Amino acid sequence: MNSLTTRKAKLILEDDTILEGKSFGYEKSVSGEVVFNTAMTGYPESLTDPSYKGQILVLTYPLIGNYGAPHKEMENDLLKFHESNRIHIQALVVSDYSFRYSHWNAQDSLAQWLKDNKVPGIFGIDTRALTKKLREKGTMLGKIVFGEEEVDFYDPSLENLVAQVSCTKKHVYGKGKYKILLVDCGVKYNIIRYLLQRDTTVIRVPWNHPIHTEAYDGLFISNGPGNPKLCLDTIDNLNRAIKQDTPIFGICLGNQLLSLASGADTYKLKYGHRSHNQPVLKVGTDKAYITAQNHGYAVDNNTLPGDWEPLFININDNTNEGMRHKTKPFFSTQFHPEASGGPTDTAYLFDVFVDAIAKYKGD
């Protein structure tokens, strides 16, 4: 397969902008929310991140595909080199696709991986110009069209995407000392891996599972896609959980859901934060960290109740990057401390969580 034999495809934005490229993935017309990611590495992790459900992903790094698709080796009943069991994006848009790949862990080409998951991919798009448009106008709806196969625009923010990516039954991982109840809103596998490395048993339950029916030492709320205000069952469950004293840790969507349960508000960002290079400041200190992020919504700091306070702030735009309770062992981050593509500057927060559990248990 080479660029001379690929089929043409169009990326059409809701403002009638048309960008023409060539296919290297599954050839079907799709639509979704067009977002961009500025990370230079880690596209396998991004493609399998459930937080991208419903989105057409634009990668700003110019050359994609050079290290193929990762091997499907299993570890702890999880795919070792993926963030979930499948690709979740609607489609992939890149500037240049590498038809030759070379990597010690590559099992196949990116093109074949996309085809196997029935996900379109197009290259030959001016992703720099497209990203500038998205930054200026904000996240837009778009569609990738092949030939005469039309498709309507689709707005994923109107659906409860969490219900589509969450597990449907309970799963237990590990045999560690502390029981962690993980509310799966679209959890990335590396979160489970990080928890298992810290002498825990992870009990993974669906997004709407009644938390109060389980016995646990710590509660974890995962990342996930879409509008947090549509996860009403999770918010109701968390509202009950924060009346207790058992340690709680939330990441990404977990930060937003915890804030809504506490009485705060969330809002949609203009174009979101999606990269491996977002700087955040720990509130009350001069410590800054470089973080990986993937979210389109944020917590409104001005609406946090009196017993909660911001924990981290985004240095670029001053948006909320986490919060904590002033007296109880509850905290959350908007960024990803477990980011598989890195950086790992904030991985210590998993230790903070487990240490809080040990203290709560009197160990």
C-alpha positions as CSV (number, residue, x, y, z in Angstrom):
1,M,0.0,0.0,0.0
2,N,1.3,3.5,-0.8
3,S,0.0,7.0,-1.2
4,L,-0.5,6.6,-4.9
5,T,-3.3,4.1,-4.5
6,T,-5.2,5.6,-1.6
7,R,-8.7,6.9,-2.0
8,K,-9.6,10.6,-1.6
9,A,-11.7,11.8,1.3
10,K,-13.0,15.1,2.6
11,L,-13.0,16.6,6.0
12,I,-16.0,19.0,6.2
13,L,-16.5,21.4,9.1
14,E,-19.8,22.8,10.3
15,D,-18.7,26.3,9.0
16,D,-18.6,24.7,5.4
17,T,-14.8,24.5,5.3
18,I,-13.7,21.6,3.2
19,L,-10.3,20.0,3.4
20,E,-9.3,17.2,1.1
21,G,-7.0,14.4,2.0
22,K,-6.3,10.7,1.3
23,S,-7.5,7.6,3.2
24,F,-5.2,5.3,5.1
25,G,-7.9,3.7,7.4
26,Y,-11.3,2.2,7.2
27,E,-13.3,3.8,4.4
28,K,-16.7,4.9,5.7
29,S,-18.2,8.4,6.2
30,V,-18.4,9.4,9.9
31,S,-19.0,12.6,11.9
32,G,-18.2,13.9,15.3
33,E,-16.5,16.7,17.3
34,V,-13.2,17.8,15.8
35,V,-10.5,18.3,18.4
36,F,-6.7,18.5,18.3
37,N,-3.9,17.0,20.3
38,T,-0.4,18.6,20.4
39,A,1.5,15.6,21.9
40,M,4.6,14.5,19.9
41,T,4.3,10.8,21.1
42,G,1.8,8.3,22.3
43,Y,-0.8,8.1,19.5
44,P,-1.6,4.4,20.4
45,E,-2.5,5.6,23.9
46,S,-4.6,8.5,22.6
47,L,-6.5,6.3,20.1
48,T,-7.5,3.8,22.8
49,D,-8.4,6.5,25.4
50,P,-12.2,6.2,26.0
51,S,-12.2,10.0,26.7
52,Y,-12.0,10.5,22.9
53,K,-15.3,8.8,22.3
54,G,-17.3,10.7,19.6
55,Q,-14.4,12.8,18.5
56,I,-12.5,13.2,15.2
57,L,-8.9,13.5,16.4
58,V,-6.4,15.8,14.7
59,L,-2.8,15.1,15.6
60,T,-0.6,18.2,15.2
61,Y,2.7,16.3,15.1
62,P,3.4,16.1,11.4
63,L,4.5,12.4,10.9
64,I,2.3,9.7,12.3
65,G,2.4,5.9,11.9
66,N,6.2,5.4,12.1
67,Y,6.0,3.1,15.1
68,G,2.9,1.2,13.9
69,A,0.4,-0.4,16.3
70,P,1.4,-2.0,19.6
71,H,1.4,-5.7,20.3
72,K,-1.8,-7.2,22.0
73,E,0.0,-8.8,25.0
74,M,-2.1,-9.3,28.1
75,E,-1.1,-8.5,31.7
76,N,-3.4,-8.6,34.7
77,D,-6.3,-9.3,32.3
78,L,-5.6,-6.0,30.5
79,L,-4.0,-5.2,27.2
80,K,-0.5,-4.3,28.3
81,F,0.3,-1.6,25.7
82,H,-3.2,-0.1,25.2
83,E,-5.5,2.2,27.3
84,S,-8.6,0.1,26.6
85,N,-9.7,-2.8,24.5
86,R,-10.4,-0.9,21.3
87,I,-9.9,2.4,19.4
88,H,-12.5,4.9,20.6
89,I,-12.0,7.9,18.3
90,Q,-14.5,8.5,15.4
91,A,-11.6,9.1,13.0
92,L,-8.0,10.2,12.8
93,V,-6.7,13.2,10.8
94,V,-2.9,13.7,10.2
95,S,-0.6,15.7,8.0
96,D,1.7,12.9,6.8
97,Y,1.3,9.2,7.3
98,S,4.3,6.8,7.4
99,F,3.6,3.8,5.3
100,R,6.7,2.1,6.8
101,Y,6.8,1.4,10.5
102,S,9.6,0.2,12.7
103,H,9.4,-0.4,16.4
104,W,10.3,-3.3,18.7
105,N,6.7,-3.6,19.9
106,A,4.9,-3.1,16.6
107,Q,2.4,-5.8,15.7
108,D,1.0,-4.2,12.7
109,S,0.7,-0.9,10.8
110,L,-1.5,1.9,12.1
111,A,-3.5,1.7,8.9
112,Q,-4.3,-1.9,9.5
113,W,-5.2,-1.3,13.1
114,L,-7.6,1.4,12.1
115,K,-9.2,-0.9,9.5
116,D,-9.5,-3.7,12.0
117,N,-11.4,-1.3,14.3
118,K,-13.4,0.2,11.4
119,V,-12.1,3.7,12.1
120,P,-11.3,6.1,9.2
121,G,-8.0,7.8,8.9
122,I,-7.0,10.5,6.4
123,F,-3.7,12.2,5.7
124,G,-2.5,15.1,3.5
125,I,-4.4,17.6,5.6
126,D,-2.8,20.9,6.7
127,T,-3.2,20.2,10.4
128,R,-1.4,23.4,11.3
129,A,-4.0,25.5,9.5
130,L,-6.8,23.3,10.9
131,T,-5.5,23.7,14.5
132,K,-5.3,27.5,14.1
133,K,-8.9,27.5,13.0
134,L,-10.0,25.4,16.0
135,R,-8.1,27.6,18.4
136,E,-9.7,30.7,16.9
137,K,-13.3,29.5,16.5
138,G,-13.3,26.8,19.1
139,T,-14.1,23.1,18.9
140,M,-16.3,22.4,15.8
141,L,-18.4,19.6,14.5
142,G,-17.1,17.9,11.4
143,K,-17.5,14.9,9.2
144,I,-15.2,12.8,7.0
145,V,-16.9,11.9,3.7
146,F,-16.0,9.3,1.1
147,G,-17.4,9.8,-2.4
148,E,-21.2,10.2,-2.3
149,E,-21.6,8.5,1.1
150,E,-23.1,11.5,3.0
151,V,-23.6,11.6,6.8
152,D,-25.2,14.2,9.1
153,F,-23.2,16.2,11.6
154,Y,-23.2,14.5,15.0
155,D,-22.7,16.3,18.4
156,P,-21.5,13.8,21.0
157,S,-21.9,16.3,23.8
158,L,-25.6,15.7,23.7
159,E,-25.2,12.0,24.6
160,N,-24.2,10.2,27.8
161,L,-21.0,8.9,26.3
162,V,-19.8,7.5,29.7
163,A,-22.6,4.9,29.5
164,Q,-21.2,3.8,26.2
165,V,-17.6,3.2,27.3
166,S,-18.0,2.0,30.9
167,C,-17.8,-1.6,31.8
168,T,-21.1,-3.4,32.3
169,K,-20.2,-5.7,35.2
170,K,-17.8,-5.8,38.1
171,H,-14.2,-6.8,37.5
172,V,-11.6,-7.5,40.2
173,Y,-7.8,-7.0,39.7
174,G,-5.0,-8.0,42.0
175,K,-4.9,-9.2,45.6
176,G,-3.4,-6.3,47.4
177,K,-3.9,-5.1,51.0
178,Y,-6.2,-2.1,50.2
179,K,-9.5,-2.4,48.4
180,I,-10.0,0.4,45.8
181,L,-13.5,0.8,44.4
182,L,-12.9,2.2,40.9
183,V,-15.9,3.8,39.3
184,D,-15.4,3.2,35.6
185,C,-16.5,6.2,33.5
186,G,-14.1,5.2,30.7
187,V,-11.0,4.3,32.7
188,K,-7.6,4.2,31.1
189,Y,-5.9,0.9,31.8
190,N,-2.7,2.7,33.1
191,I,-4.8,4.0,36.1
192,I,-5.5,0.4,37.1
193,R,-1.8,-0.5,36.5
194,Y,-0.6,2.3,38.8
195,L,-3.1,1.3,41.5
196,L,-2.0,-2.4,41.3
197,Q,1.6,-1.4,41.8
198,R,0.7,0.0,45.2
199,D,-0.5,-3.1,47.1
200,T,-4.1,-2.8,46.2
201,T,-7.1,-4.8,45.0
202,V,-9.0,-2.9,42.3
203,I,-12.7,-3.4,42.1
204,R,-13.9,-1.9,38.9
205,V,-17.6,-1.2,38.6
206,P,-19.9,0.5,36.1
207,W,-20.4,4.3,36.1
208,N,-23.8,4.0,37.7
209,H,-23.0,1.2,40.2
210,P,-24.5,1.9,43.7
211,I,-21.3,2.8,45.6
212,H,-22.9,2.4,49.0
213,T,-23.4,-1.3,48.4
214,E,-19.7,-2.0,48.3
215,A,-17.0,-2.4,51.0
216,Y,-13.9,-0.5,50.1
217,D,-10.9,1.4,51.6
218,G,-10.6,4.0,49.0
219,L,-12.8,5.4,46.2
220,F,-11.5,6.2,42.7
221,I,-13.4,8.1,40.0
222,S,-11.9,7.6,36.6
223,N,-11.6,9.7,33.4
224,G,-14.2,9.5,30.7
225,P,-15.8,11.3,27.7
226,G,-18.4,13.9,27.3
227,N,-20.5,16.3,29.4
228,P,-20.1,15.5,33.1
229,K,-23.6,16.8,33.8
230,L,-25.2,13.9,32.0
231,C,-23.7,11.4,34.5
232,L,-26.6,11.9,37.0
233,D,-26.3,8.5,38.6
234,T,-22.6,8.9,39.3
235,I,-23.1,12.4,40.7
236,D,-25.9,11.1,43.0
237,N,-23.7,8.2,44.2
238,L,-20.8,10.6,44.9
239,N,-23.0,13.0,46.7
240,R,-23.6,10.2,49.2
241,A,-19.9,9.1,49.3
242,I,-18.6,12.6,50.2
243,K,-20.7,12.5,53.3
244,Q,-18.4,9.7,54.5
245,D,-14.7,10.0,55.4
246,T,-13.3,7.2,53.1
247,P,-10.4,8.6,50.9
248,I,-11.4,9.7,47.4
249,F,-9.3,10.3,44.3
250,G,-10.6,11.5,40.9
251,I,-8.9,12.0,37.6
252,C,-10.1,14.1,34.6
253,L,-13.9,13.5,34.4
254,G,-13.6,12.3,38.0
255,N,-12.5,15.8,39.0
256,Q,-15.6,17.2,37.3
257,L,-18.0,14.7,38.7
258,L,-16.6,15.2,42.2
259,S,-17.0,18.9,41.9
260,L,-20.7,18.6,40.7
261,A,-21.4,16.2,43.6
262,S,-19.9,18.8,46.0
263,G,-22.2,21.6,44.6
264,A,-19.8,23.3,42.2
265,D,-20.3,23.9,38.5
266,T,-18.6,22.9,35.3
267,Y,-18.4,24.5,31.8
268,K,-17.3,23.6,28.3
269,L,-13.9,25.0,27.3
270,K,-13.4,26.7,24.0
271,Y,-11.2,24.0,22.4
272,G,-10.2,21.9,25.4
273,H,-6.8,20.8,26.7
274,R,-5.3,17.8,24.8
275,S,-1.5,17.4,25.0
276,H,1.4,16.0,27.0
277,N,2.9,19.4,27.8
278,Q,0.4,21.4,29.9
279,P,2.0,23.3,32.8
280,V,0.1,23.3,36.1
281,L,0.9,25.1,39.4
282,K,0.2,23.5,42.8
283,V,-1.9,26.1,44.6
284,G,-0.1,27.7,47.6
285,T,3.4,26.7,46.4
286,D,5.9,27.6,43.7
287,K,5.9,24.0,42.3
288,A,5.0,23.6,38.7
289,Y,4.5,20.3,36.9
290,I,4.3,19.4,33.2
291,T,1.2,17.2,32.6
292,A,-0.7,15.2,30.1
293,Q,-4.3,16.2,29.5
294,N,-7.4,15.3,27.6
295,H,-10.6,17.1,28.4
296,G,-13.2,19.5,26.9
297,Y,-14.8,20.6,30.2
298,A,-13.5,22.3,33.3
299,V,-14.5,23.0,36.9
300,D,-15.5,26.6,37.7
301,N,-13.3,27.6,40.6
302,N,-15.6,30.4,41.6
303,T,-18.4,27.9,42.4
304,L,-16.4,25.6,44.7
305,P,-18.2,25.4,48.1
306,G,-16.4,26.7,51.2
307,D,-15.1,23.3,52.3
308,W,-13.4,22.7,49.0
309,E,-10.4,24.6,47.4
310,P,-8.4,24.4,44.1
311,L,-5.4,22.1,44.3
312,F,-3.8,22.8,40.9
313,I,-4.2,25.7,38.4
314,N,-3.4,25.7,34.7
315,I,-0.5,28.2,34.1
316,N,-1.6,28.9,30.6
317,D,-5.2,29.9,31.2
318,N,-5.8,29.8,34.9
319,T,-8.4,27.0,34.6
320,N,-9.0,24.5,37.4
321,E,-6.6,21.5,37.3
322,G,-7.8,19.8,40.5
323,M,-9.4,20.3,43.9
324,R,-9.3,19.0,47.4
325,H,-11.5,19.0,50.5
326,K,-10.1,21.2,53.3
327,T,-10.6,18.6,56.1
328,K,-11.4,15.2,54.5
329,P,-9.0,13.0,52.4
330,F,-10.7,13.9,49.1
331,F,-8.8,15.2,46.1
332,S,-8.8,15.2,42.3
333,T,-6.9,16.3,39.3
334,Q,-8.0,17.4,35.9
335,F,-4.8,16.2,34.3
336,H,-3.5,12.6,34.0
337,P,-0.8,11.6,36.6
338,E,-0.8,8.1,35.1
339,A,-0.2,9.2,31.5
340,S,1.4,6.3,29.6
341,G,3.0,8.5,27.0
342,G,4.3,10.7,29.8
343,P,5.3,12.9,31.5
344,T,5.2,11.1,34.9
345,D,5.9,14.2,37.1
346,T,2.7,13.8,39.1
347,A,2.6,10.0,39.4
348,Y,3.4,10.6,43.1
349,L,-0.3,11.5,43.6
350,F,-1.1,7.7,43.6
351,D,1.2,7.4,46.6
352,V,-0.6,10.3,48.3
353,F,-3.9,8.5,47.7
354,V,-2.7,5.1,49.1
355,D,-1.0,6.8,52.0
356,A,-4.3,8.5,52.8
357,I,-6.0,5.1,52.8
358,A,-3.3,3.7,55.1
359,K,-3.8,6.6,57.5
360,Y,-7.5,6.2,57.4
361,K,-7.2,2.5,58.2
362,G,-4.8,3.2,61.0
363,D,-1.9,1.4,59.4
